[in-house]
Amino acid sequence: MKKWTRWEDWVAIAAGAVAMLSTLFVPPMGASVALMLVLGALLIISGVVNLAAPGMVAMEYIQAALGALLILSPWMGGYADAMTFGAAWMSWICGAVALVVALLAVRPSMQAHHDAVPH
């Protein structure tokens, strides 16, 4: 598998960027700004690492965990107001996208790791 070509990692990077940039447009509630900035930045970093080294299976699981944390962050940060389209919905959507693409990338990553390890 070639470096810098996996669409799943590019989508995870985009989800992290959207989570970070949405803090500029949605009204802040609770700890939404801090959680969305930190988890979005970590998603971007994990996506770049996955693009640079496509055979690191553990990094796919870390990326999935970051997506799950972004989904849970509205409840952890006290901004889970489902009545308006705001920080909570952005966290849920970006986290779900990151989680799904990370899980889709696990099998190809395992295959790349298996092909790279000499037998």
N, C-alpha and C positions, 0 to 999 in steps of 0.2 A: 504494500500500500504506500502510495506516494505521500510525502509531507505536503501540508497546506492545501489538500484537495478534498477533505471530507466535509460534505455538506452539513452533517449533523453538528459538527463543531462550530461551523460558521453560524448556524441557527442559534446555538447556545450563546455565542458571543453577541449576536444581535439581541437576544432576549435579555442578557445582562445589560447591554447598552440602553435598551428601552426602559428597563427598570430604573437605571440610574437617571436617565434624561427625564423620565416622567415626574421626578421629584420637582422639576422646574415648573410643571404645568398643573399638577393636581394639588388640592389644598392639603397641607400637612396635618396629620392627626397623630397623636401619641408619639411613638418612636419611628414613624414611617420613614422619615427622611434618612435617619441613620441606618436603619435596617436595609432599606432599598439601595442606598449607596454602597454599603459594605458588601451585601450579598450580590449585587449587580457587578461590582468590581471583581469579586472572587469568581463569578461565573465567566467574566471576560478572561481573567488570568487562566482559569482551568481550561477554557476553550483554546487559548493560544498554546498552552502546554500540550494539549491533545493534538493540535494541528502540527506542532513541531515534532512530536514523538507519538505517532499513531498507534503504537503497539503497547502502550501503558494501560493495561486493563484497570488497574486500581484507580487511575485518574478518571475513568468513565464513571466509576461508582462514587467518587468524590463529587463529580459534576452532578450526578443524580441526587446526591444528598443535599447539595446546595439548592437544587431546584425544589426539593421537598421542604427545605428550610424556608425558602421564599414563599412557598404555599402556606406554611404555618406561621409566618412572620406577622400577619395581621392580628392573630390571636395572642402571640407572644408579645407584640409591641403595643397592644391596646388600640389598634386602628381598624378593627373588623366591623366597620359600619357598612352593611350590605345595602342600605337604602339609597346610596348614591354611587355613581361611577367615580371612584376616586382611587386613593392609594391602595386600598384593600383589593379592589378588582385588578389593578395593574400588577400587584404582587401575585395574585392567584393566577392570572393569565400567563405572565412571564415565567413563573415557577413551574406551571404545568407544561409549558412549551419546553423549557429546559429539562425537566424530568423525562418527558417522553423522548426527546431526541437523544438524551444520554442513554436511556435504556435501549433505544434502537441501535446505538453505536457499540454496545457491549460485545455482541457477537462478532462484528467485523474487527473489532480491536483484539479480541481473543484469537481470531484467525491470523491477524497480522503478527501478533506475539508468537503464535505457534510456528508460523513460517520463518520468523527471524531467529528462533532458537535452534541451533544445530543439534541434530540427533546423533 
